[in-house]
Amino acid sequence: MHPIKVGASALVLLSGLGGLIACNGSSSSENVALNGAGSTFVYPVMGRWIEDFQRSHTKVQINYQSIGSGGGIQQVKSGTVDFGASDAPLSDQDLAQMTPVIQIPESAGPVCVTYNLDGLQKPLQLSSNSLAGIFLGQITSWQDPQLKQDNPGVKLPNAKITVVHRAEGSGTTDAFTTYLAAASPEWSQKVGKGKSVSWPVGLGAKGSEGVTGQVKQFPGAISYVELTYATQNKLPVAAIKNQAGNYVLPSTAGTTAAIDAFKDQLAKDPRSSIANPPASAPDGYPISTLTFLIIPKDGKDAQKRATLKKFVMYVVTDGQQGASGLNYAPLPDAVKQQDVQTLGQLTVNGSPIQ
């Protein structure tokens, strides 16, 4: 687990979406502590949001533990945190089993395929069939003809493939398997999608941190992580073939293109997947995902609830600018507006938050 606890200093004035937010530092006369947990995918940008918010709210202490989306959801269920973060949205069935919560998209980004291969002069290229074949255990060598077809003229190593995957319930796994299920009928039939799946092959590792550690340890290894983790660990990332036939590297621009391809669906339901965008999005990165904050609708502590609402409002409006500098795609304005409206449902002891 990786908790974020960031100190505070200078004052920052926040101007929000359409004039909806205007914060002049902390209005609280007492110290307020907020606790959150969940997605490792969002951990890097969550640290930025916490640090920036606490600069202008000097009596606020926010702690976020990177324990995976499944763990975050469980802690929200048990009432041990003020908010959770998950890359996999809660279904209607999930929501029916919980104390009333709201869930809002708060960032978007690419899940990248990372690998440990010496000697490659340019990024590895992978089609959906190749990627599914590797994680199904059907492609076991980097000399496989299908991989050579994806990488013409490239000298791939004569080495076995070591698959690494997340060991615990993970929103990053949900995003990755959602893509594979959308792009590969065989994967969809044999494995499916979700925060946890029955992996046909591979080594399990805990958290994005554990996955990157395993990939670095084993030559020939391949796995999936959020782009910032690969960048921080100096691991290469693969270009994935999209439906337009282009091999696209993970980037905020590629995720933005994916979001744009699904804008009509997102307008109806912000939980809609943005994986495997259609051929009409030639620059769309195929393994893109939204990530969500999950917040109890009601609470008893008026000061804590008001602070929580301010923090989340900052995240989904002004905080999006900071997200773009950490390989996360800013939310479209329409999704931001939906988020702001949904935050209006938060209450304290059944009454609107003042």
Stockholm file with secondary structure:
# STOCKHOLM 1.0

chainA/1-354         MHPIKVGASALVLLSGLGGLIACNGSSSSENVALNGAGSTFVYPVMGRWIEDFQRSHTKVQINYQSIGSGGGIQQVKSGTVDFGASDAPLSDQDLAQMTPVIQIPESAGPVCVTYNLDGLQKPLQLSSNSLAGIFLGQITSWQDPQLKQDNPGVKLPNAKITVVHRAEGSGTTDAFTTYLAAASPEWSQKVGKGKSVSWPVGLGAKGSEGVTGQVKQFPGAISYVELTYATQNKLPVAAIKNQAGNYVLPSTAGTTAAIDAFKDQLAKDPRSSIANPPASAPDGYPISTLTFLIIPKDGKDAQKRATLKKFVMYVVTDGQQGASGLNYAPLPDAVKQQDVQTLGQLTVNGSPIQ
#=GR chainA/1-354 SS CCEEECCCCSCCCEECGGGCCEECSCCCSSCEEEEEEECSTTHHHHHHHHHHHHHHCTTEEEEEEECCHHHHHHHHHHTCSSEEEESSCCCHHHHHTSSSEEEEEEEEEEEEEEECCTTCSSCCEECHHHHHHHHTTSCCBTTCHHHHHHSTTCCCCSCBCEEEEESSCCHHHHHHHHHHHHHCHHHHHHTCCSSSCCCSSCEEESHHHHHHHHHHHSTTEEEEEEHHHHHHTTCCBCEEECTTSCEECCCHHHHHHHHHHTHHHHHHCTTCCCCSCCTTCTTCCSSEEEEEEEEESCCSCHHHHHHHHHHHHHHHTTHHHHHHTTTCBCCCHHHHHHHHHHHTTCEETTEECC
#=GC SS_cons         CCEEECCCCSCCCEECGGGCCEECSCCCSSCEEEEEEECSTTHHHHHHHHHHHHHHCTTEEEEEEECCHHHHHHHHHHTCSSEEEESSCCCHHHHHTSSSEEEEEEEEEEEEEEECCTTCSSCCEECHHHHHHHHTTSCCBTTCHHHHHHSTTCCCCSCBCEEEEESSCCHHHHHHHHHHHHHCHHHHHHTCCSSSCCCSSCEEESHHHHHHHHHHHSTTEEEEEEHHHHHHTTCCBCEEECTTSCEECCCHHHHHHHHHHTHHHHHHCTTCCCCSCCTTCTTCCSSEEEEEEEEESCCSCHHHHHHHHHHHHHHHTTHHHHHHTTTCBCCCHHHHHHHHHHHTTCEETTEECC
//
